[in-house]
Amino acid sequence: MPRNAPLAKREQQIMEVVYRRKEASATEVWQQIPDPPSRTAVRTLLRILEEKGHLKHKIDGREFIYAPIRPRKKAGTVALNNVIDTFFAGSLEDAVVAHLSNPRTQISPQQLRQLQNAIAQARNQGR
């Protein structure tokens, strides 16, 4: 299975639970996702997420306990890069413009300053 492939909605829900808890069994995930499928389906999705390189497991008694492979921020960066490559032909500028031009996007003056600072820092580093 391809590593770093985009996640389906159920996979995202499962990853959210695992990140929030730091580690989780299939039963714990099943109990915490909205409108959960069968426990068997959750176990299958956990195995798929492991094959995709998002999770690892350890054995505790009779249960597999799953934990994220990489920190949440790093995983977010990989996911964002996939979105930019897939929907914006690799253009960060197009992605940011699309986000900022969305009427639902609300950005505070503080967030704008942070973006300006990040852009200035990237300029100074020659990016």
Number of C-alpha atoms within 10 A of each C-alpha: 10 8 11 15 14 16 14 10 9 15 16 13 16 23 26 16 18 22 16 11 12 13 19 22 21 22 15 15 24 21 13 14 16 11 8 14 11 10 15 12 13 21 17 13 17 24 18 15 24 19 14 16 17 23 20 18 18 12 10 9 7 6 13 17 19 25 20 20 14 14 11 14 9 11 15 12 11 15 16 15 16 17 16 18 14 12 11 16 12 14 13 15 11 14 18 12 10 12 13 13 10 9 7 8 10 9 9 9 8 9 11 11 11 12 12 12 12 12 13 13 12 11 10 9 8 7 8
